[in-house]
Amino acid sequence: MDLDWTQIVAIVAAGVVGGAVNTLVGGGTLIVLPLLVFLGIDPLVANGTNRICVAFQAGVAGWTMNRGLRRQEQPPATALTVGWTPILLVGLAAIPGAWGAIEIESIDKGAFRELMGWVLLVAVGAFLLPRPKTTQDSESGTRPGIFFYAGCLLCGFYGGFIGAGVGAFIVLLLTTSLRLTVVDAVRWKVWCVMAMSAASGTWYLASGVIDARVAIPLIPAYGVGAYLGGRIALRGGDRLLRPIVALLSAGLALSIIFGVV
């Protein structure tokens, strides 16, 4: 099936919005993935293609935020607190997650589609959870513990399996376990998402579960959204987008569950 120009425009528009939302708080996949399914893309192929594109989006977001902090003379101050181990863990855990998604799909496509809808709905619930208050001093973060690393593994597996809303889970993990400020949590979150998306996306690519027709317009759209989201995140502009995305995402998830799309 070839995509017409209206479908490409819809993918680009969703990619820009989804890239910004992914950068801010996570959950952009809740916009893009159901749209791809609605356009007739197989759910597993849509998921695999999206993983590749999200890896690029997260890299652009990380570059944008780090560059912005340097311009504000606020160099990253939590590297010692967070370290690079969580990024490695989520990346490694994403590989069995991607393998599990492919194996489930080979057994029953209908079951995967319904499962995807329910996971999207659960992710919306996590997306709506209030963020815990943190101090403005990034140095007030605490050292990672065993529960934090276990949470990284769970997020990585889920990110490889579907990934919708995983950014919200990671931000919540970082702000509660390490008590980082939201800006620091978002900045570290995008690098974690890049690692897990690159790892799982490579697995999907090796398995032939991608669609280049979708990836070509979605990658640059995600990049634009990531740049905008990174700029907005540094100014604390996520509060306006969260309720809008939550309502839209819940509607799309329910549509998938009940077979509307």
N, C-alpha and C positions, 0 to 999 in steps of 0.2 A: 504494500500500500504506500503510495507516494503522498507526501504532505503538500497541501495546497498553501497558497500565500496567507490565507486567513489563519490556518493552523500554525504556521510558522510565526506569525505575529502574536498569536496567543501564547506560544511557547516562550518567545522573547519577553513579552510583558510579564508573564509569570516568573520567568527567570530573574528579571531585574528585581521584582518585588521579593521573590523568594530568597535571592542572594542577600538583599538588605536585611531581611528578617532573620535569615540564618546567622548572619554576622551579629546582629543585635542580641538576640536571646535564644536562637535556635527555633526550628519549627517551619522554616521555609519549604522543606520537603512536603509538609502538610498541604502546601499550595500546589507545588509542581507535580508531585507523584499522582494525585487523583486526576489532574488535568491530562496527564499523559495517558492514563487508563481510559479516560473519557474520549480521547482522540483515537482510541482503538489499539494502543500499544499494549502488548502483553504485560501483565503486572510484573513478572519477574524481569523481563527485558527493560521495562521502565525503571525498575529498581536498580538494576546493574548499570544502566546508562547514567542514571542520576548520581550514582556513587562516583563515577569518573569525573563528572562535571563538578560535584561538590568539592572534590579534592582541589581543583583549580580555584574555585570560589574561596575556600578557606585560606589558601595560600595568599591570594590577593588581599583578603581581609586582614590577615596577620601582618603583611607588609604595610598596609595602609595605617593600621593602628600603631605599629612600632615607629613608623616614620612620623606620624602625628605627635606621638609622645616626645620624640627627640626634638621636634620643632618647638614644643612647649617647654623644652628643657626639663622634661620629666622622664628620664631614662627608666627602663624596666627595673623595678626594685624588688621583685619577688622571685627571681630566678633561684636564689638559694633556698627559699621556702618550698617552692614547687619542685624544682629540678626537672630533668628530662625523662626520668623513669616513667611517670604516668603516660607520657606521649608514646613511649615504647610499648607499654602494656596495652593501651587501647588499640594500637596498631596491630600487635600480635593477636589479640583477642578477636579482632574484626575478621580474621581469616577463617576460623571455624564458624563464625556467624554467617559469612557468605556461603560457605560450604553447606551449612544447614539449610539456608534459604533455597539453594539449588536442589538439594535432595528432596525437600518437601515439595517443591514444584514438580519434580519428576514423578512424584507419587500421585498428587491430586491438585490440579490447577485451581479447582473451585475452592478447596480448603485453604490454599495459600491466599487467594483473593479475599476470602472472608476473614482469615487471620489478619491480613494486612489492614483491613478496615477496623477491626477491634483494637489492634495495636495503635493505629492512628488515633482512635478515640481515647485510649488510655493516655497516650502522649499529650493529647489536648488537656486532659485533667492535670497532668504534671506541669504543663505549660502555664496553667492558671494558678498554681500554688504561689502564695506570696513569697517573695524573696526575703530571707532573713536580713536584718539590718547589720551592717558592718561599719567599722570605723573608717575614717578617711585616710588613716595611715596604713599604707600597704605593709609596713614592717610589722604590723600587729598580727600577721598571719601565724598560724601554728604549724608545727612540723607534721608531715604526713604520718599516718598510722596504718595498722593492718586493715581497718575497715575502709580507709580511703583507697588503698590499693585494690581491695576486693571490689569496691565500687567502680574503679577504673576498668577492671576486667569485665564486669557486667555491662558497663556502658559500651565498651569495645565490641563485645559480642553482639549486643543489640544493634550497634551502629553498623556492623557488617551484615546483620540479618535483614534489617529494613532501614534503620537510620532516621526515620521520621521523628522529629522532636528530640533527638539524642542530645542536641546542643543545650536544650533546657535542662536535661538531666545533669549534664556536666557542669553547667553554671551552678546549679543547686548543690552539687557535690563539692565544688570548690569553695562556695561561699559558706557552707555549713561545716565542712570538715576542716578547712584551712582558714576560714574566716577572712577570706580575701574581699577586697572591695569589688563591687560589681564590674567596674571597668577592668580591673586586673583579671577577674574571673573570665570575662568575655575574651580578653586578649589571649589567655592561656587556652581557653576553650577552642578557639579557631585552629590553633596548632594541633590540638588533640583530634579535632574533626578531620583535619587534613591528613593526619597519619592513618586514622582508621579508614577514611574514604579511599586513600591511595592503596592501602593494603587490600581492602575488600574489592575495590574497583579492578585491581590487577587480577584478582581471582575470577571475577565475572568476565573480564576481558579474555583471559586464558580459556574460559569455558564457552566463549562465543555468545555470551548473554548480554549483548549491547546493541544499540541501534545508532549508527553513525548519522542517520538523517536527523535524529533528535539532538545528538551531541553537538553537531556543528553550530546550530543557532543557540543552543542552551549554554554552552561554555562562555562565549563572550557576554551573553546577557547576565549570567551569574557573576562574571567579573565586574561588570558595571554596578550591579547591585551590591556586591561585596565592598567596592570602593565607597559607595554612598553610605552603606551601613557602618563601615568603619569610621567615617567622618562623623556620622550621627552619634555613634556609641560614645565617642570622646566628649560629646556635648550632652550626654544623658537623654537622648531622644527616644528611648524605647517604650516609655509608658503609654504613648499615644497609639503605637502599633499593636501592642499585646492584646487588648480586648478585641480589636478588629480581626486579627489573625485567628484568635481563639474561636470566635463565632463562625468565621468562614470555614476553618478547618474542621470544626465539629460537624457542620452541615455536609461537607464533602465526605468525611469519614462515614457518617450515617448513610449517605447515598451509596457508598461502596458496599456497606454491610447489607443493605436491603436491595441491592441489585439495580439501583437507578442508573448508575454509571458503570 
